[in-house]
Amino acid sequence: MTETKIDVGNSDFSESVDLMSKDDGHYDRTVYAIYDKKSRLFSAPYIAENDDAAVRIFGDMCYFGGDNLIARHPEDYLLYSVGQFSVLTGLIFGKDLVVTIISAEDVIKRYKEHYSKLNKVEKSSEVSSDPS
């Protein structure tokens, strides 16, 4: 196997990084993309710390997105994990198979349940603080 190296650094220092060696994953982030069932295409990918953070980003697009295609047609969209991004080398590594994380319909359902519970808590605290 051929070893590939690149020079990363600034004016203060320079360090050679072996691009073929994988670190322990501590510095890896996951790459996600949204799949559109109708067009049969993936969106431009985005990077998140983990699945929970990626679902939050996707959920905000679905639930708070206003007048976007995902919010209007949640039945057509799925969030996938598609690779890894190394913050040490700047390289993106694809996966052999993409992994479904959640559908837009399911994430909207979760958000509705979450905000329904929050509204009940807020209403009950308003009633308990009402002096009458």
Order of alpha helices (4+ residues) and beta strands (2+ residues): beta-beta-beta-beta-beta-alpha-alpha-beta-beta-alpha
